[in-house]
Amino acid sequence: MRESRRKLLVAITAVAAGALTTRAGFSQMSPQPMPSPNAPRNQNVPGGLDNAGVQQGNRQPGTLNPVSWGAVQKDAEKLYQMAGEFKDQVNQTNLSSTLPVNLLKEAHQIEKLAKQIQDRMKSS
């Protein structure tokens, strides 16, 4: 009887070992990871430089549209005039009194115009 129990125990152990072996084989076949959406599309360029050297449109980089350049020149002249008027008003302001609100508004308008010029030059 001992002999039959041993055979039964060996058979159960062999079946369990076979089951564990096949499970280990299945677990090694894991799915491939998905590529990162931030990974470069072209593997030959460093990260973040996917479109490096690729020009948008047929214009040379750094050139402006003539119409846009005329608008930049006009706005720059207006900015220069506003800055000169602002400087004159600041020189005439009494330092012992409070700062006039119209100076703050004009400074904001000058800053806004300068930002528009900058944005126009970047987009062109």
C-alpha atoms as one frame of an Amber mdcrd trajectory, in Angstrom:
protein
   0.000   0.000   0.000   2.869   2.330   0.725   4.182   1.654  -2.719   0.934
   2.704  -4.377   0.758   5.866  -2.288   4.283   6.790  -3.366   3.419   6.218
  -6.999   0.296   8.297  -6.608   2.256  11.078  -4.884   4.935  11.020  -7.613
   2.276  11.135 -10.305   0.521  14.092  -8.656   3.845  15.889  -8.257   4.711
  15.296 -11.910   1.332  16.607 -13.055   1.680  19.678 -10.814   5.217  20.320
 -12.081   4.026  19.971 -15.670   1.185  22.413 -15.026   3.556  24.942 -13.458
   5.964  24.590 -16.364   3.298  25.254 -18.966   1.994  28.255 -16.998   5.503
  29.681 -16.817   5.774  29.260 -20.581   2.508  31.130 -21.126   3.447  33.955
 -18.779   6.610  34.645 -20.776   4.492  35.483 -23.814   3.445  38.928 -22.515
   2.054  41.541 -24.899   4.436  44.052 -26.431   4.368  47.476 -24.744   2.777
  50.340 -26.664   5.196  53.028 -27.852   5.077  56.319 -26.012   3.147  59.118
 -27.737   6.085  61.364 -26.848   8.596  59.172 -28.642  10.101  60.737 -31.774
   8.504  59.596 -35.015  11.861  59.524 -36.725  14.318  57.431 -34.729  17.292
  59.088 -36.460  16.812  62.497 -34.799  17.339  63.423 -31.152  14.285  63.749
 -28.944  12.216  66.890 -29.453  13.659  67.634 -32.886  11.153  65.819 -35.101
  10.659  68.743 -37.447  14.149  70.163 -37.225  15.272  71.440 -40.597  11.827
  70.972 -42.120  10.516  74.292 -43.390   6.843  75.122 -43.395   5.828  76.520
 -46.787   8.226  77.788 -49.425   9.534  80.900 -47.621  13.015  81.089 -46.212
  13.189  81.101 -42.401  13.560  84.562 -40.916  11.948  86.403 -43.852   8.806
  88.480 -43.410   5.864  88.993 -45.684   6.201  92.526 -47.197   2.680  93.458
 -46.082   3.416  92.258 -42.569   6.758  94.077 -42.554   5.008  97.341 -43.486
   2.604  96.861 -40.576   5.528  96.177 -38.237   7.245  99.386 -39.366   4.048
 101.400 -38.904   3.456  99.944 -35.422   7.100 100.505 -34.463   6.806 104.182
 -35.436   3.627 104.476 -33.359   5.369 102.739 -30.439   8.296 105.164 -30.675
   5.916 108.140 -30.648   3.930 106.767 -27.680   7.131 106.088 -25.731   8.342
 109.661 -26.343   5.037 111.134 -25.153   5.110 108.846 -22.117   8.643 109.992
 -21.248   7.586 113.638 -21.451   4.601 113.001 -19.164   6.766 111.148 -16.632
   9.254 114.059 -16.584   6.407 116.516 -15.903   4.914 114.403 -13.084   5.332
 115.711  -9.537   7.076 113.031  -7.464   5.491 114.183  -4.199   1.965 113.485
  -5.484   0.353 110.152  -6.290   1.013 108.472  -9.595  -1.625 109.465 -12.163
  -3.832 106.636 -13.432  -3.516 107.845 -17.035   0.249 107.115 -16.894  -0.468
 103.534 -15.897  -3.000 103.174 -18.699  -0.605 104.600 -21.255   2.194 102.300
 -20.049  -0.168  99.367 -20.478  -1.057 100.484 -24.027   2.647 100.777 -24.905
   3.286  97.301 -23.537   0.302  95.906 -25.460   1.500  97.446 -28.736   5.023
  96.097 -28.203   3.586  92.624 -27.602   1.512  92.867 -30.818   4.628  93.784
 -32.784   6.515  90.875 -31.244   3.719  88.407 -32.013   3.422  89.651 -35.601
   7.149  89.176 -36.134   7.074  85.671 -34.629   4.122  84.541 -36.743   5.539
  85.861 -40.010
